[in-house]
Amino acid sequence: MGTIAAGVAKAKADLIVISGAEGGTGASPASSMRFAGISPEIGLAETQQTLVLNGLRGQVRLQTDGQLKTARDVIMMAMLGADEFAFGTLPLIVLGCVMMRKCNTNTCPVGVATQDERLRERFRGKSEYVVNFFTFMAEQVREYLSEMGVKSLKDIIGRTDLIEVKAADASTKQGTIDFSRLLFMPESDQPRFWDRGEFSKVSGVKDEEIIKACQKAIDEKEEINLDYAIKNTDRAVGTMLSGVIAKKYGEEGLPDSTINIKFKGSAGQSFGAFAVKGLNLKLEGETNDYFGKGLSGGRICILPPVRSNEDFVAADNIIAGNTGLYGATTGELYVNGRVGERFGVRNSGATAVIEGAGDHCCEYMTGGRVVVLGETGRNFAAGMSGGVAYVWDKNHNFDYFCNMDMVEINLVEDASYRKELKELIRKHYLYTGSALAGKMLDDWNRYVEEFIQVVPIEYKRVLEEEKMQKLQQKIADMQRDY
C-alpha cells in the first residue's frame, strides 16, 4: 500500500482512498461485507508512514472508509493519518435502509433502491435526517478533541503517539498482537497531514481559457462556436465550464446548442464529465477513460479524424476508453467507434449510441437508453434494473455475452421501440456521420430484424403497468366525451 501510495503521490494524485474491509453496496453478499479484505487501519498506517518518510504527505489527501460509525472511529482514523472520512452504509441507515441486500432485485421494502413507484411511496427519509446525524457526530468529535486538549482535528492527524494499547495477558490471543509497526510514527520535519493551502488551487487548465471565451454566451445565452486542439494531459475538459453554467442557471442549464465546441486530438481522462444542458462537445480523435462521466444534459460526440485513412473502419476500432458515461443522469453521447469496458455503468437517464463495447457494458444501469451497433464483451447488463438497451446481434450469439439474471432479451417487435431505435441511429448518423449508421438507415427493414432489445424484467413490468394505466385513462376519457 505504501509503495503504491508514494508512486501516485509522485504522479501528482489529489486524493488517495484507503478502503477498508467491511462495507460494500447494499447488494453485496454477506460474505463480501464481512470477510473480504483487511482492516483500513493497516493500509492507512502504512500509507501515512511511507508518505511522511518520502516527504510527500503534505501534497495529497488521505481518505478512508470501511463501516465508520461513530466519532471514536473518526478520531482513531485521524490519528492513524486520515484527512477525510467516507460514510456509505451509515447515511443509508439514517435514511431508512434496513440492509435487506436486495438493491439489485428492485424489491427494496423501504423504497430506497427501486424503480417501482408503489415501493417508492414507502420511502420516509429526508435530507434533514442526514444533516442532523452528522451534526451530532461532529459535536461528539469536538468533545473528544476537547478531552485530548487540542483545538482541531488537524492537530491529531498522524499522531499515533496519542494511541494507547490496552494491556492484555500474554497467554491470550490479544496479548500476542504486536502493534509497534502499526503505531510507528516516523521522525520527520515534513508535514503529517494535507497542506490545504498550496495544493488545492486548480490553474493552467484548458477550461479557464474556454470559460473566458464563453462568458458572453453564458451571460446572454448567445450561441457560440469554438475550435481547440486537445492533448491527453487536458483532463476533465468541459467540467469547470459546466460548473460555471450550473452555478448560474442550476439544472435548467442553457438553451440547446448554445455553446458548441469542437476539439481535435487525443483527450485526457474525464472528457466532458458532468456536461450540462446547452453544452455540445465534439471530439475528432480519441479519448481516455471516464469520458462523459456524470453527463448532466449536455451532448458529446466522439468520432475519428475526418481525414482518416480510407481503409480505417471506425466500427472496428476503439476510440474511447473504459468507464464511459459512468453515473450519467441526462444528456446524449454518440461515439463513432468502439468503447472500452464498463460503459454506461449506473447510467440513470442518458442516451448513448456506440459501435461496440468491452466487458460489463450497462452494469447497474437504472435508466436511459443505450444502443450498441456491434459486438459486446461478457457480462452485459449485470445488475441492470432500469432503462433499455438495443444491441445489433450480427453474429447471433449475444445471449452468450448477456448476464440474464435480471433482464430478458427479445427481438425489437413493438412499433414504438422500433421507432425509438431508428431515431437514435438517425441522430448518431447526424452528429457523427457514421458510415455504419448510414448503411443501416438505408436498409432499415433488414437491419432492424437483427437487433436485440434488453429490458430488466421488473422494469418491463412497471412499463407495461404504466402503459395499461394510460390506455385505461384514454378509454375513460373517450367514454366521458361520448
N, C-alpha and C positions, 0 to 999 in steps of 0.2 A: 504493500500500500504506500509506504513512504517513498519508494523509488518511483512509482508511477506519479505520485503527487508532485515530487520535485521536478519530474520531467514536464508535466503540463504547466506547472508554475513558471518554468523557464520559457515555455512557449506562450506566455502571457495569458494564461487562463484567468478568467474573472472569478470563478467560483468552483470549489471542489466539494462534492457532496459525499459524505460517508454515510451510506445507507445501511441501517442495522438489520439484524436477523428477523425480528418479529415484524408483522405487518403485512403489507400487500393489499391488493384490491379486495373489495368485499366478495368477489367471486373466487378468490383463492381457496384452494382446498386446505383443510386444517393442517395437513402435513407440511404445506408450504409456509403457512403462517407461524407454525410453532417449532419446526425442526429444520428449517433451511437456513444456511448462512451462519454467521457468528455475531457476537455482540458488537454493537457500534463502538463501545469503549475501546476495544482492541485496535481497530483500524484508526480511530480518531487519535489515540495516544501516539501511535507510530507515525502518523502523518504530521502531527504537531511537532514531534521531536525532530523529524527529518527536515522539515521546512525551517525550523529555528536554526538547526546546525548548519544549514546551507544558506542562511541569510535571505530566505525567500518568504518568510511568514508574513511580513508586512504588506506584501503586494497581492495577496489572494485571500478571498473569503473562505472560511471553512464552515460548512453547514452539515448538520447531522439529523438523522431521523431514525425511527425504529421503535414505535409504540411509546413515545414520550407522553406521559400522562399528568405529571404533577410539577409543581415549581421546584421540588427537590431534584427531579430528573434534569431540569434546565440548569440548575446550579452545578450539578455534577458534570454535565457535558461541557459547560463553560470552563470549569477548572481543568478539564482534560484538553481544552483547546478550541472549542466551537465558538464561532461568532454568531451563527444563526441556527435556528431550530425549526424543523419542519414537522407539522402535525397533519395527519391524514385521517386515521381512524377516529380520533377524539372529536373533531368537529362534526363528523358524521353522526356519532352517538348523540351529540348535543342537539342535532337537527332531527333526531328521532329514529335513526337507523338502529335496528335490533340485531345486526350481524347475522342474518339468515344465510348469507353467502349465496344468494340467488340472483345477484345483479344481472347475470348473463342469460337468465331464463324469462325475463320480462314479467315476473310474478312477484315482485317486491311487495310484501304485505303492508308496508307503511308508506308506499308511494314515492320512495326516494329515487330508485333507479328503474323506471318503467316507461313504456310508450302508451300504456293502457290508461285512458282518461279516467276510467272508473277507479283504478288503483291510485291514480294521482290525487283524487279527491281526498284520500286518506292522509295526505302529507300535511303535517301540522307545524313543520319547522319554520322558524323566522330568523332572518339575519341578526336580529337583536339578541337572540339566544347565544350566538357565537361570540358577538361583541361582549356580551355580559360575562361569558365564561372566561374569555381571555383577559378581561379587566380584573376579574378575581385572581387569575393566575399571576398577572403582573404585580398585583398587590402583595401576593404571597412571596414572590421573588424579592420584592423590595424588603419585606420583613426579614428574609434570610440574610440579605446583604447587610441590613442594619445590625443583625446579631453578630455578623462577622466583622463589623466595624469598617466597612468600605462604602464608598459613595455610589458607585455604579457597577454594572455588570462587567464593564470593560476592565475594571480593576482586578477581577479574578480569572480572566481568560488565560489559560495556560498555567495557572498557579496550582500545580499538583502538590506542592508542599503544604497546601491547606487541607488536603485529604488525609484523614487518619484511618488506618486499617484496624478493624475490630480484632481484638485478641481472640485467638481460637486455640483449643487444645491440639497439640502437635499430633496426637494419635487419631484425630478425626480427619475426614477428607478436606474440610475447610482449612485445617491447620497446615496442610501440605502445599497450599497455593502460595506461590511467591509473586508478590505484586511489585517488586522492586523495579523491574523493567517497564511495567505499565505506568508507574508513577514517577519515573525518572524525569527530572527537569534539567535540561541542558544549561550549562552556564554559558551565557552569551549576552553581548550587549545589543543584539539585534531585537527588533520588535517581536513580541509574543502574540500579537493579535493584528487584525487587518487595519492598516493605516487608512482610514476612510477618506481623508482629505486629498492625498496625492493621486490615488489611482481610480477615483470614482468619476472623473470627468471624461466625456467622450468628445474627441475632437479630431479633425482632419479626415472625416469620413465623407463619402460622396453625397450623402443625404443633405449635408449642410449646404452644398452648392445647389442641389436641386430645390431645396426649400426656398432659398433666396430667389431662384428663377421663377418659382411658382407662387410667390407671395401675393401678387396681384390677382392671380386666378383663384387663390384660396379666399381672399377678402371679398372679391367682387363676383365670384362664381363664373368667371370668364373662361372659355375654352382655350387651352394652350397645348402646343405640340413641341416636344423636345427630343433631341437625339444625344446620346452619350456613348462613349466607349466604356467597357467594363472589364475588370480582371478579377481573378479568383481571390484576391485579398480584399475586394469590395464585398463585405458581408452585410447581410440584412438590409440590402438596398430597398428603399421604399418604406421601411418600418418607421423611421423618425418622421418622415413626411406624413404617413398615416396618423401618427400620434398628434401632429400639429392640426390636421384636419379634424380628428376626433375630439380634440380639446375644444375646438371652436364650434363644431356642429353636432357632436355626440354621435349616436348610432345612425342618424339620418344621413350623415356624410354629405357629399356634393352631388349635384345632378349627374346623371350618367354621362360618361365620356368627357368630363370637364378637364381632367389632366391626363394627357396621353404621352407616354414616354417610351421611346424606342432605344434599346441597348444593343450593342454589338460586341461580342467577345465571350469570355468564359466567366460566369458569375460565381461568386463565393457562396458560402452557406447561407441559408435562410433568405434566398432571393424572394422578395415580395411578401415576406412574413407580415401577417396582420393587415394586409392591404385593405383599405376601406372603400366604401361605395364612392364612385366618381373617379377612381384612380385606375387607369388602364396601363399595364406594363407589358411591353412586347420585347422579347429577347431573341435575337438572331445569334445562335451559338449553342451554348450548353450551360448547365448549372449544376452546382454541388447539392449536397443533402439539404433536407428541410425546406425546399422551395415551396412557397405558398402555405407555410405553417400558420395555423390560426387565421386563415383567409376570412376576412370580415366584410365582404361585399364588393371587393374590387374584382378586376378581370386581369388574368395573367395568361399570356400566350408565349409559348416557347417553341421555336422552330429552327431547323438548320439554316446556316447562312444561305441567302438567296442564290449566291454564285457557287453553290456546292457542285462538285464533280457530277457529271451526268449519270455516272454509274452509282452514285450514292442513293441508296434506298432508305428513306427516313424510317420506315416501319421496321427495318431490320437492325437499327442502331439505337443504343442507349444514349440519350442526350440530357437526361436529368437523373440525379442521384437517388438516394434512399429517403424514405420517410417524408415524401412529398404530401402536401395537403393535410398534414398532421393536425388534428383538432380543429379543422376548419368549421365555420358556422354558417357562412353565406358567401356568395360570390361564384365566379366561374374560372375554370382553368382548362386550357387547351394545349396539349403537347403533341407536336407533330414528330413523334418518335417514341421509343420505349422509355420506361422509367425503371428505377431500381426496386428494392424490396420495401415492404411495409408502406405501400401507397394508400392514402385515404384512411389511415388508422384514426379511429374516433371522429371521423367526419360526421357532423351532425346537421348539415344543411346545404353544403356547397355542391355545385355541379362540376363534373370533370369529364373530359374525353381524352384518352391516351391511346397509344397504339401498341401496347404490350406492357407487361409488368412482371416483377420478380415475385418472390415468395411473400405470403401473408398479406396480399392486397385486400383492402376493405375490412381489415381486422377491427373488431369492436365498433364498427360503423353503426350509427344510430339514426341517420337521416341523410337526405340529399340524393343525388343521382351520380353514378359512375359508369361510364361507357368504356370498355376495353376493346379496341379494334385489333385484336391479336392474341397471342398466347399469354398465359399467366403462369406464375410459379405455383408451388404447392400451397396448401392450407388457405386457399381463397375463402374469404367470408367467415373466418374463425371468430366466434363471439359476436357476429353481426346481428343486431337486434332491431334495426330500422333502416329505412332507405331502400333503394332499388338499384341493382347493378345489371348491366347488359354486357354480355361477352360474345364476341364473334368466335364461334366454335368451328373454325375452318378445318381442324383436324378430327373433329367429332370425338374428342377424348376429354372434354372439360370436366366431366363428372369425376375423373381420376384426381384432378387437382383441387376440387372444391371440398371444403370441410362441411359435411352435411348435417352436423349436429343441431344447428338452429335454423337452417334455411332449406328451401326447396327450389328445384330448378325446373323450368318449363320453357317450351318454345314461346316466342312472342306472338300470341294469337289475338289478344284483345286489341281492338281497333285504337283505343285511346293510348295504349302503351306503344303500339307501332308508330302512331303519330308523334308521340313524345320522343322516341328513339330517332326517328328520321329528322326531327327538328334539331336535336342535339348534334347529330352528324353534319347537318347543314351548317350550323353555327361553327363547328370545327373547321369545315372547309372554308367558310367565310373569313375566319380570323387567322388561319394558318396556311391556307392554300394546300392542304394535304392532298397528295395525289391519290392515296388510298380512299379517303373520304369522297373525292370526286368520282372515283370509279364505282363506289357503292351507290352513290346517288343516281348515277347514270343507268344502273341496272338494279334498282331498288327491290323489285319484286323477287328477284333471285336471292339477293344477299340477305334480306330480312328473314328468310326461312332458315338461315344458318346461325342466327343469333339465339343465345340462351338468356333467359331472364332469371335473376337470382333474387329471391324475396324471402326475408325472415318469416317463419311460419306464423308467429304471433302477430307480427306487423301486418301480414296479409289479412289475418282475421280482423284486425282493427280497421283496415282499409275497406274491407267488404262490409263491415257493420256500418261504417260511415256512408258508404255508397248506398246501402239499403235505406238508411235513415233519410238521405237526400231524396231517394226515389219515393219513399212513403210521403215525405213532405210535399213533393211535387204533385203526387196523386191527390193529396188532401187539398192543395191549393186549387187544382183543376175542378175537384168536386165542389168546392166552395164557390168558385166562379160560375160553375154551371147552375 
